[in-house]
């Protein structure tokens, strides 16, 4: 096969588009010379959205290839396509129309995937709910987003008392069948409904992701502009390839999980799912299915690495080319430990629900500068600004991070938006570039602690603390102080049988950082409060 020539010498947007097409060809999304297949995929995405389009494209490319494996076993791409046809038809018979808001409160399994595909085929708007929601959050979000259909796993039944009876309900996963329960079960609907293809809906439904909600009720971030070409933002710096296998540890409802699910599905990769994360079961899944990619949030990676060499050595993970980590900060210590355990396979992505991709650190970047989040991929732009909106171009100068991306959202569902400068969207983070152009995130803008006139970002102290041999986790916050305005407090989780005390923690920080960064208060706790994607809930620390 003759490789298409590089076109990056062309000017402006033409060069960017050409480079994007080249990235897609290299990954296998544009099957040269069958460019018509690539065009059909683009058209399908415009009509039914990324989930249904990926299922249809992969089913057409190789209908008997395994598309998904969960705890119930494997499903081919054709089976997934047919299941979603049946569910879409069943929903249409029950009044679901283009624009209907369908919420999914499901763990990762075939039911959720079928719902995602079927929603696109009827033109419904899909809302992916966080499985870590408490009842008030679920109730508030469902009301704000005007949910009309709710699909849920049986284990979440007790959370639904605040949902109006006018919302249609469906069970996606049943642990213990209840003959008295009148809630329709997806598998039963699918089995009893015609699975012929449907005509494309008159309008594409789109989907809504929710922010992490670490400081309040999560906001809705709609995704209306998803396109095949936009996927190059991942593929430019993360070498996923067609026909391989991806183990998805990060939950699908989160931006990390859903982005890699869409990409893997579109590439015709086998996607391996588990309803609940288990570190050793994850290693077994990678080994059993020869997975080339493993998608995690940092706390998951830590639990895997903490299994130790004896457990890690039980499983053949040599197929792994990519351990994709995103969702919260990857500390230098954890990234280095993972590299030591698995080799040069760590890809550290920085982004957010709102901006999607900002930068990616490749294994080469990480080796050069542990802790970096890397460089922007093709079609992405990252710039730093000071508080007055002036651009910062010097290395090692901290500024507010702004991102331009073809996948950036266009505002929250409640009408609010993020700050915009020069057409770029605020991430809410602050960071700096080094002399090689690699980006480092110094912390959240609103988490900066001002103590005695000195600015301290918690992540620097936290990264140092977790390098201590006795420390498993650490968080640093500011607490009120009569003399300094705020003082630093460290909340520390130690290893079992550790004798580490507060004075030793302070001495350790004092020996490595400036005196004003030393925590005056130290509290030891059994674990840090985190949400379902591993982010520390700082509003629960005091």
Secondary structure, DSSP 8 states (H G I E B T S, - for coil): -------TTS-HHHHHHHHHHHHHHHHTSS-TT-HHHHHHHHHHHHHHHHHHHHHHHHHHH-TTSEEEEETTEEEEHHHHHHHHHHHHHHHHHTT--TT-EEEEE--SSHHHHHHHHHHHHHT-EEEE--TT--HHHHHHHHHHTT--EEEEEGGGGGGGGGS-TTSEEEEEE-SS--TT--SEEHHHHHHTS--------SS---EEEE---TTSS--EEEE----TGGGHHHHTTS---TT-EEEE-S-TTSHHHHHHHHHHHHTT-EEEE-SS--HHHHHHHHHHHT-SEEEE-HHHHHHHHTTHHHHHTTS--TT--EEEE-SS---HHHHHHHHHHH-S-EEEEEEETTTEEEEEE-HHHHHHSTT--BB--TT-EEEEE-TTS-EE-STT--EEEEEE-TT--S-BTTS----EETTEEEEEEEEEE-TTS-EEEEEEGGG-EEETTEEE-HHHHHHHHTTSTTEEEEEEEEEEETTTEEEEEEEEEE-TT----HHHHHHHHHTTS-GGGS-SEEEE-S---B-TTS-B-GGG--
